Amino acid sequence: MMIILMGAPGVGKGTQAKVLCAKLKLRHISTGESLRQAIKENTSLGSQVRQYVESGRLVPDQLITRMVIERLSRNDLKSGCILDGFPRNTQQARDLDKFLSAKITSAYMVIYLDASEKTLIQRLSGRRLCKKCQAVFHLVNMPPKKDMRCDFCGAELYQRPDDKEETIKNRLRIYQEQTAPVIDYYAKQNRLLHIDANRELKPVLKECLKLLKGRGNHIRLPKSDLSPARAGSGSRKICLKFCPLPPNGGVPPTAAKGIFFLKERDDFYKVRL
């Protein structure tokens, strides 16, 4: 089973994908993170896409499609996956359908996370990263204790080029022109689940699971909910609790099995499964 997460930059696709993957035992495939990693490692692909990412333009179809199809062809996706950041236009959507039809794995649903431009700009423009340890802060939701200095290592904070308001507006404009029509493409196929993502993580996650459960017998969800698990309960539940994230995103050594960290609007949550 494959789930495609769609929505504008800053809508929270990556955050929702991490929790849904843990809940449904699926693999998370993020084209955005894969591209940023390629740029950081200065790979052949990274050198090609750097100019597009830093200016807020979309990376050419052929590069993205090639990367995604190669990833979907691996043997570690038998249980299914969540595709985050692809497709971004109707041609990519058609290419994906063509590939899946050839693999006889055409069963998938599309979750469309929808948020206002004001919400998206606020989420993205306030983000700041540490130059040394890459810890993430937010000027509104999680400001540093000292002005523009990392709470963990004291290094200077910076704003990613694609998080500046002018670039964000350009990214959103490009999204509306090139990516939004994909929503209509999937709506006509009766695959689309439309969700209001202006809200916080938990209510959006609840609605995702509720709508997925109601659409198709091929989607199997564990019998559980998002409430804290009671002692001795055999059911599988998710409990979200706010807490700071360690400098490099690692989990503290005292964390028990079944706990991981995620971020929503650059606030961090400890998640117990």
N, C-alpha and C positions, 0 to 999 in steps of 0.2 A: 504494500500500500504506500502511495506517495501523497503527501500534502504539500501544496504550493502556498507559501505565504507572500502576499502582495500588499503594497502600500508605499506611500511616499517616504523619502529619507526622513529619519527621525520619528517614524510612527511607532517603532518598538518591535519590528519584525524579529530582530536577533534575540531580544529578551524573551519574547513569547515562544520562539523556536526552541530555546534551551529548556524551558519548563515543559513544553509539550513533548519534546523528545524524551525527557526523563519519565514523564507520565505514561507515554505510549510505547516506550522502548524502541524508538526510531533513531536513525542517524541524522545529524544536522549537517546540511551542506549549505554553507554561506559563501556566495560568490564575492561579496564585499570583503570579508575577512581574508579569503584566498588571494584576492588581488592585492590587498594591503601587505600581506605577507610576502608576496612576490616582489613588490616594490621595495620592501625593507631588505630582502635578501639580494636585491639587484639581479634577479634572474633575467633571462631573455624576455620572458613575458612581462616582467616588472618594468623593464626599461621601455617597453612599447606603450604601456598603459599609464605610466607616471604623469605624462603631460595631460592626459585626459582627466584623471582623477583630481589632480591639484587645481585644475581650472574649472572643475565642476561639470565638465562635459561627459557624456556617456561613452564608454569604451566601445569600439566597433563590434558589430554583431559577431563577425567571424571569430574573433578572439575569445569572447565570452562563451559562445556556443560550443566551440571546440573544447574549452576547459570543462564545461558542464557535462557534455556527452562523455568525455573521457572518464570523469568522476563517476557518472551513473553506470558505466560499464564494468566497474569493479565488482568483485564477488562479496564484498562486505555489506551489501545493501539488501540481502535477501529478506530481512524482516521489515524493510521499508525505510523511508527517509522523509525529512522535511526539507524542501528546497526553498531557500531564503535568498531573494534577490534576483531570481530568474524564473520566467522570462520577463523582459522589460519592454518588449514591443510585439506586435502581432506576428512578425516574421519569425522571431525566436519561439513564439508559442506554437506556430505551425511546424517548425523544425523539431521541437520537442515532441509534439504529437506524432510526427513521422517516425522518430526514433523509438518512442514507446510502443507504437503499433507494430513495428518490426520485432520488438522484444516481447510482444504479446503481454504487455503489462500496462494496459491503458486505463486501469482503475485508479483514479485520483480525484481529490477534491481541492478547491482553491479557497483559501481564507483571505478576504480583502479587509485589511485594517485601515479604517478611514478616520482621519483627523484633520482639523482645521489648519490653515496656513499659520495662524497665530500660535497655535500649540506647537507646531513643528519648528518654527523659528526659535521659540523660547527654549525648546529642548536642546536644539543643536548649537545655537549661538552662545549659550552659557557654559558650554563644556570647556574644561581646561585640563591639560595633561602635564605630568611631571617630565622634564627633559631627561632625568636620570633613571628613575625607577618605573616610569609610565603609569603611576597611580592616577586615577581619574577623579576630578572634582567638578563641581558645578557652581557657578556664581550665585545662583538662587537656591537650588535644592540641597547642595552640599558644599558650601564655600570653605576654603582653607582657613585655618586658624590665624595664620599670618598672611598679609597681603601678597598674593601671587607667589607664595612659597609652599612647597610640599610639606604636609604634616609629618610625613614619614622620614624623609631624608634631607629636607631643607633646601633642595634644589629649586631652581626657578620653574614656574609653570608657563605653559605656552598654549596658544590656540592653533589647532590644525588649520591649514589653509582652506580646506573645504568646510570648516565650521564657521567661517566669517559670514556675516549676515548677507552681504552682497552675493557671495558665492552660493549661499543657501537658497536665496531667491532665484538665482539662475538654475540651480538644480531642480527646484520645484517647478519652474516654468518648463524646463525640458521634460520633466516627468509628466506634466499635464499634456504636453504635445505628443510625446512618443510612447509613454507607458500606459497612461490612462485608457486608451482604446483597447488594451488587452482585457480590461475589466468587462467590456461589452462582449468581447470574443468568448470569454468563459461563461458569462451570463447566458448567452445564447445556447451554450452547451449544457446548461442547467448544472454547472459544477460550482457556482459561486456562492459563498457564505459571506454576507456583508455584516461587518461588526464595527461599532462605534469605538474608536481607539483614543478618544479624548480623555478617557477615564484612566484610573490607576491600573496597575498590573492585575490585581486579583479579580476584579469584576470582568475584565476583558478575557482573562484566562477561563473563568467559569463559563462565559458565553461561548467561547471557542469549543470547549468540551461538550457543552450542551447541544450546540448545533451539529457538531461532528457525529454525536451519538444518534441524532435524529435523521441523519442522511446516509442511508445505505447500510445493508447488513454486512458489507465487506469491511466496515470499520469496527474493530473490536476495542472497547475501552475497558480498563480494569474497573471492578465494582468498588468505587471509592468516591470521596469528595475532597474538598479543599479545606476541611476543618481539621484542627489538631487532633491527632490520634489519641484515643483514650488508652490508659494502661491495660495491657492484656488483650487489646483488640487485634484481631487477625487481619483486618482490612488494611489496604494500602492507601495512605492519605498523604496529602502534601500540606506542610505547615510553613507559612512565610513569616519571617521575623527580621526586622531591620537590624543591621549591624555594619560596622566598618569593614572594608575589605583590606587585607594585607597589601603591602606595597606593590608586589609584582603579580597580584591576582591569585596567589597561591592560597591553599587552604591551611589554616593553622594546624600544627601537629596534634593538637588535642581534639580535633574534630572527629566525631564518630563516623563509622561507616554509614553511608546513606545520606550524608550531608554534603551539599555543595553550595557555591555562592553564585549569585547572579545580580545584575544591576537593572534598575528601572528608573529612567530619567536621571541616571547617574547617582541614585541612591542605591545602597547595596542591601541585599537580603540574604539571610541564611535560610536555605531550603532543606527541610528534612522530609525524606520520603518514607 
